[in-house]
């Protein structure tokens, strides 16, 4: 089973469970503080849920912060605070592909996306 993410431009990003969880882990290790997800029509939604694949939305602000910390990681191999982060070649490729998804070529900012 894997993750299917879709942004407002109807672009998609697909990866296995390990891949998306690793992206989230790397973003947190790099200094990302999750803003929370939302699910239309569900007032009891657990906003800390980034993994259940129920169509929850990641806001543009949250995506922008993920983009910022992961872009920094690819350049410096460090967190925003300067802590060294170990990242393998296959993880670098995965992160690059994910960053291209949340900030497609020709767009000014990162965009929100749904998790399915």
N, C-alpha and C positions, 0 to 999 in steps of 0.2 A: 504494500500500500504506500502511496506517496501523497505529496501535497501538490495541489493545483492552485496557483495564485493568479488573480486577474486584476489588472489595473483599469483606470477609467478610460484608457485608450483601447480597451479590449485586447491588450497584449497579455500573454500568459507566460508563466514561469512554472515549470514542473520539476520536482525533485523528489527523491525518496525521503522517508521519515528522518533518517540520520542527517541528510543534507540540510533540511530546513531547521532542525533542532541545532545543528552545528552553527548555522548562520546566526541564530538567536543567541547561542552561547558566546560566539565571538563578539557580537555586537555588545552584549552585556560586559564581557571582559574588557572591551575597549572603552567603556564609559557610558554606554547607552542606558538611560533610565526609562523603561517602558512607560508610555503614556496611557496605555490601555486600549483595548479593542471595544467595538460596539456591535450590537446585533439588532437590526431594525425590528421593532415591534416586541422586543423582549426586555422589559424593565428590570427583570431579575438576573440579567446576563452578568456573568463573572467577567469583569473587564480585564482581568489578568490572564485570560485564556487566549493564548496565541497558537494553541496546538490542536484544538478539537475538530477543526475542519467543518464548521457549521455555517460558513459564509460570513463569519465575523469580519468587520472592517478595521483596517489599520489606517489611522488618520494621516493626512498629508504631513502634519507637523511631526508625527512619530516616524513616518517614512523618511522625512528629511533628516532627522537626527540619526536614524540607522545609516542612512547614506553617508552622512558626515563622518561618523566614527569608523565605518568600514572602509571608506575611501582613504582615511588617514592610515588605517592599518596596512593597506596595500602599499602605500608609499614608504612608511616608516617601520613597519612590523612592530609597532608599539601602540599602546592605548593612548587616549587623549592626555592622560596624566604622565605619560612617558615610560610606563611599565612595558617591558619586552613581552610580546605575545608570540608564541610558537604557532606557525601556520605552515602547513604542507602545500606542495605544488597543486594537488587536486583540490584543496580547500581554496587556494588563491583563484583557480579557474572558476569554481563554484561561486565565490563571492563576486568576481567580475561579472559573471552572467546575471546574478541577482541584482547587482547595481545597475546594469543596463536595463533590467526590467523595471525597477522603481524610478529610474530617471532615464527614460528613452531618449535616444539621440534627437536633438532638435528641440527638446523641452528645456524650460528655464529652471524648473524645480522638480524635486522628487514628487511622486504622486501617491495618493492613497491606493490601497489594494485590498482585495478580499482574500480570505483563506478558505480553501475548500479541499 
